[in-house]
Every structure is written in C-alpha cells, then in structure tokens.
Amino acid sequence: MEYRITQYDLEQGALEIQYIEEYFGEFPRKKTAVEIIRRLKGRAHLILLATAPLPDDPGSIVPVSFKVAHEIKIPETEPKLIDLMHRLQGFVQFDGRRVLYTWIGGTRRDWRGQGFFRALTEQQEHWAMAQGFDEIVVKTKNRFYEMRGTLDHLRFEVVKYERNASDNAESKVYLSKKLLPETIHTHRSARTVVEVKD
Ligand SMILES: CC(C)(COP(=O)(O)OP(=O)(O)OC[C@H]1O[C@@H](n2cnc3c(N)ncnc32)[C@H](O)[C@@H]1OP(=O)(O)O)[C@@H](O)C(=O)NCCC(=O)NCCS
C-alpha cells in the first residue's frame, strides 16, 4: 500500500487540522486554526496529513490521519512551552542540538491499525533529518493506551514519567526518538508526498 501524504504550509495546514479535529470530533484535544497558527508561526514546523478513499465511495478522498510538530528550543516565550522546556530539562539534551516536538496527531477510528500513523511518523522523521534535527520528543498520558502502544512500536523511548499524585492514569509520559543515520533504514512505508504552499 502506498500512503498519500500532504505536507501543508501554515495557513492552509492550520485549517485542515482544525477541520479533521472538529469535523471528525473524536480527538481529545481540539485545536482551532488560530491556536495552531499562533503556536507554529515563526518556528520550524511540519504539518502532515494522510488521505485515503472512503471504503464505500472510493472516489471520495478524505483526511484520515494527521501529525503536527514544531521545534522547541531555549529560550521559549509561550507559557505552555516554557513549562514544557522546564519539565524536559535534564531529560532531553538541547545544547547544540535541534529538537522537534510532536504536538498533536491521531488517526480516525475507522482507519486505525492500517499503518497511516507509521507512514506519517516516518515522513516526519525523514523531513526532520533533512532539516538537521537530532531528536523528536512527544508527550502523552498513561491512559492513552493506544498512543503508548503505537509509540512503542515506532521505537520511541520513555525519557520521563511524571506521576499524577491523585490519579496515575493521568500521569504524563515523555518519550523521544534520537534521529540517527540508520533511522531511515528502519522505515518501511511507501509514501507519495505532495506539498501544498500557502
Ligand atoms: C495512536 C494512533 C494515532 C495510532 O494510529 P494508527 O494509524 O492506527 O497507527 P498505525 O496503524 O500506523 O500503527 C503504527 C504501529 O503502532 C501499532 N499500534 C497501533 N495501534 C496500536 C494499539 N492500540 N496498541 C498497540 N500497538 C498499536 C501498530 O501495530 C503499528 O506497529 P507496526 O507498524 O510495528 O505493526 C490512533 O490509535 C489514535 O489516533 N488514537 C487516539 C489518539 C490519542 O490517544 N491521542 C491522545 C493524545 S497523545
């Protein structure tokens, strides 16, 4: 199977992500285009979306999986990112290295388990390496079992575990993957990537 991936510039990408989050209504954190633009503007970022035909109407191509990432570095100015950097200090090396943070992502329920997220992850790694990034970091929660299982398959390593005192299911898990020359050889998805410019 060849995965169809679109890489978007900021404005149109933000609208596409808002659409998939809102329209399909199953992702836990819904971001608006305004929020997405505010976060990504002025920093290196990557917006990827995979599309696929509807099973009962193969002529209709719909967005099924997405992944949004941006660079994090010292110093950050946005409160949420200042907090993130603080929490990652001592667990991720930033000095002289470029770190990409996977902010949001997911696959629509009916398309899960078909390799869409692996394809987006591999494309993200491919892009990140070409841009000179050294590591990809992601944050999840203990109770996001599907995401944890998936990140395990994608060879992300836990770098920090932040226990929530009242509910362990809410504990935060920080994972990372170092980008090494051999990373590219572990990739196995066939992908067609189209770039859409604003
Ligand atoms: C996690 C999620 C993105 C996976 O997407 P997907 O398109 O189904 O993933 P893929 O089919 O590309 O699978 C990638 C790898 O993860 C594995 N995997 C997928 N779902 C899994 C699960 N529920 N448990 C364990 N492993 C899983 C696959 O077997 C595959 O491994 P392989 O390539 O070595 O065989 C999707 O289930 C999702 O959107 N879940 C909800 C999102 C969420 O929880 N967000 C919380 C915020 S972090």
The ligand as a Gaussian input file, in Angstrom:
#p B3LYP/6-31G(d) Opt

LIG

0 1
 C       -2.478000       6.080000      18.369000
 C       -2.988000       6.226000      16.950000
 C       -2.534000       7.574000      16.404000
 C       -2.409000       5.109000      16.064000
 O       -2.749000       5.385000      14.718000
 P       -2.816000       4.235000      13.616000
 O       -2.924000       4.904000      12.286000
 O       -3.843000       3.246000      13.977000
 O       -1.355000       3.588000      13.779000
 P       -0.661000       2.620000      12.730000
 O       -1.674000       1.733000      12.100000
 O        0.195000       3.429000      11.828000
 O        0.262000       1.755000      13.678000
 C        1.613000       2.089000      13.949000
 C        2.201000       0.995000      14.813000
 O        1.593000       1.026000      16.105000
 C        0.933000      -0.206000      16.381000
 N       -0.338000       0.107000      17.034000
 C       -1.361000       0.811000      16.517000
 N       -2.368000       0.884000      17.405000
 C       -1.950000       0.206000      18.499000
 C       -2.545000      -0.090000      19.748000
 N       -3.782000       0.324000      20.031000
 N       -1.839000      -0.817000      20.640000
 C       -0.597000      -1.253000      20.347000
 N        0.026000      -1.001000      19.167000
 C       -0.648000      -0.284000      18.258000
 C        0.716000      -0.868000      15.056000
 O        0.698000      -2.272000      15.180000
 C        1.911000      -0.393000      14.263000
 O        3.041000      -1.148000      14.571000
 P        3.818000      -1.939000      13.392000
 O        3.941000      -0.965000      12.253000
 O        5.118000      -2.266000      14.044000
 O        2.969000      -3.099000      13.076000
 C       -4.552000       6.126000      16.911000
 O       -4.951000       4.958000      17.563000
 C       -5.224000       7.309000      17.565000
 O       -5.436000       8.338000      16.929000
 N       -5.597000       7.172000      18.829000
 C       -6.208000       8.249000      19.569000
 C       -5.261000       9.408000      19.742000
 C       -4.901000       9.651000      21.178000
 O       -4.995000       8.795000      22.022000
 N       -4.468000      10.841000      21.450000
 C       -4.113000      11.170000      22.803000
 C       -3.179000      12.301000      22.860000
 S       -1.469000      11.761000      22.936000

